[in-house]
Amino acid sequence: MKSVREWVFSQLLSRSSVSSRPLSGSDGFYNEPQYDEYDDQGSARSASLEASPIPSDTSNTSGGNLGSPSLQQFPDAEFHQSQHGTNRRQNDPLAKVEDLQVNFFRLLQRLGQSQQNLLVAKVLHRMHLATLIRAGESDLKRVNLSSSRAQAIASEQEAVGLPQLNFSCRILVLGKTGVGKSATINSIFDQAKTITDAFQPATSCIQEVVGTVNGFKITVIDTPGLLSSSTSTMKRNKRILLSIKRFIRKSPPDIVLYFERLDHINVDSGDFLLLKLITEVFGTAIWFNTIIVMTHSSSAIPEGPDGNSVNYESYVSQCTNFMQHLIHQVVSDSKLENPVLLVENHPQCPKSVMGEKILPNGQVWRSQLLLFCICTKILADVNALLKFQNSMELGPASNARMPSLPHLLSSLLRHHSLSNASGMDDEIDEVLLSDVEEGDEYDQLPSIRILTKSQFEKLSKSQKKDYLDELDYRETLYMKKQLKEESQRRREKMLLKEQNLLNNGHPDVQQEASDEPVLLPDMVIPPSFDSDCPLHRYRCLVTNEQWLVRAVHDPQGWDHDVGFDGINVETAMEIKKNVFALVTGQMNKDKQDFSIQSECAAAYVDPCGPNCSIGVDVQSAGNKDLIYTVHSNAKLRNMKHNIPNCEISLTSFGKKYYVGAKIEDTVLIGKRLKFVMNAGCMEGSGQAVSGGSFEAILRGQNYPVRNDNISLTLSALSYNKEMVLGGSVQSEFRLSRSLRASVSANLNSRKMGQLCVKMNSSEHLQIALVAVFSIFKGLLRRKATGREIVDGG
């Protein structure tokens, strides 16, 4: 049994919890200051944090009954100590959450609900996560034990009936006329609180209905019924909603109940306009704490299109999805999920042993409605106490997004090679030019006899290997010879053009005529429409211009009339001597999304001197935003094996600008070894990031014919006063004549990394079993993760 001192101290603590604003959305019903609790007349008042007055007369406890002792019985030191503890507790948000937990467990006991209920378990889990986010390291142990401690305190307080339960709930009802709002209010209080009428609207003005249910106070705001939206009823509905908004401005509700008739929900075509009008008047935040109530849930279910009866559960699910879809359309957001409750107010409705009405699915709806309201109010109070009320917004994605500065810097540091007039990399030309000076090995090879398939099968295993190795060696030399001849032709063509310009002032007309494109014959089109070859969908005109326009084909598309997902445009042209322009773009459009990516650049390329370029890149970000990037690059080629480079960029996203710069140096050692070192920084929106990398690349012996290489990269990134070091290894090599492999691995100082192995083969189909094994392991891992989430939730 408690002592008198403990009882007074518990009385002090029981009044330290403070209710807060009920809505947790980004906006609300009102734009004025909020208040916390409400008196019987609905007027706003702030919560009292002091103990109620104690009578001056004294009485002793006898027979287990507690008296009302006077404060003079306690020493002054003990009184000040208890008062100091109360003041410290009322300033601790975690202590207030613990008081809410105690109230929540007491309410669950009064409703006869246990923690095994799915809704109760979700509320407790969200409360626990919220307190963990706001708690410090010293409070983690206290938070982990708060639930069990609160349950024990609640059981003890309910056993003795003290202190008095400090919990109230304010409910706003909305809906069309005749859906059963007033009848549901009477069922909640289990007595006739409002007037009902089955043939005409019963509520003509806004009124508050106050009562006590299971020992806690409930205030219901009954409102006039709305009419199905049309041109004649729109003004009336808006006038009613504005009057409701003015009424609740000083005393906002905790929960909103939106009513619909289950037996008439599919035949009503004006719900969307009505829901849209409610959203325009109250804001999207009204749907955060809204419960959809479907009345007449025991009425006869409409027949299906074939005239047969419809299953009750499937019909309810269809109506629920329909209502949720309408709300998603109104708020332009599909993340919101409103709870749905079935209600039946008919006097002939079956009742349980406790006298509560039972639905056809066996559910007792009154207790479920009270549980929904309590859970919604508790979560809203926790969000307000821990300052989570603005953490979620409804509607389309906000335009005030910020791009990732580390991502912008990594894109800037990525090596971009400038192409010369031929479109081939300068480094490849240097390697091929050095090979030309060494001579051509392919012409010095003796002739070889090509065997037929039957002749090849007669060879021994070692002979087959030697024969294939010889063919592979000759193929490599032949491809190298082709690249050398192509590079030499381009150089001769450029020298001839320069010579003609010096002699005559214009290029040779015969030389230009030989470069005109040749019209190829059209490919044979199959007669069937849905064939595997989609060539009949695309047509293009061959002109002398250097524009290449292609359709981006979507093989999984449904639209047979169009058959492509976007358009790709490319062109590269020489404006004047050593000045080139490059334009590349792709546009994708379907019924919902639109995206565009384009790169435009102009470059001055001197084969023996410096190169410089300037470009503009445009990229879509979402459905409406565009990212613009202007960059300029300068590369010095005064030294043959050392190529310094510098670049600056300006990125615009929304109304924010980001400026970046980098320096880079490339060192070539022979034909196979290359070192690349760079460093850069990016600033914008009051933030800055800097970093750099060192990369060493070792190419294969047959480069550039075979692209075998191995590279080692070390990087450093500094962002928000934190340094992240990383390293990566990439390798691409040829295991055999029909098998290639690619291996990449990276790891950073945060102990985050990735390992990727790719293999490509034209003969060894058993390698595909590795993919089957990986998919199977991924499914098992996902299944285990989903089981952990279910168990933890």
Secondary structure, DSSP 8 states (H G I E B T S, - for coil): ---HHHHHHHHHHHT------S--SSS-S-SS---SEE-TT--EE----S-----SS----BTTB-----GGGS-HHHHHHHHHHHHHHHT-HHHHHHHHHHHHHHHHHHHT--TTSHHHHHHHHHHHHHHHHH--GGGHHHHHHHHHHHHHHHHHHHHHT-S----EEEEEEEEBTTSSHHHHHHHHHTS--S---SSS----S-EEEEEEETTEEEEEEE---B----TTTHHHHHHHHHHHHHHTSSS--SEEEEEEETTTTTT-S-HHHHHHHHHHHH-GGGGTTEEEEEE-TTS-----TTSS---HHHHHHHHHHHHHHHHHHHHT-S-----EEE----TTS-B-TTS-BB-TTS-BHHHHHHHHHHHHHHHHHHHHHTT-TTS---SS--S-----HHHHHHHHHS----B-TTSSBHHHHHHHHHHHHH--SGGGS-------HHHHHTS-HHHHHHHHHHHHHHHHHHHHHHHHHHHHHHHHHHHHHHHHHHHHSS--HHHHHTTS----------S-TT-S-GGGG------SS-EEEEEEE-TT-S-TTT-EEEEEEEEEEEEETTEEEEEEEEEEE-SS-EEEEEEEEEEEE-TTS-EEEEEEEEEEETTTEEEEEEEEEEE--SSSSEEEEEEEEEEEETTEEEEEEEEEEEEEETTTEEEEEEEEEEEETTEEEEEEEEEEEEE-TTTTTS--EEEEEEEEEEETTEEEEEEEEEEEEEEETTEEEEEEEEEETTS-EEEEEEEEESS-GGGHHHHHHHHHHHHHHHHHHHHHHHHH-
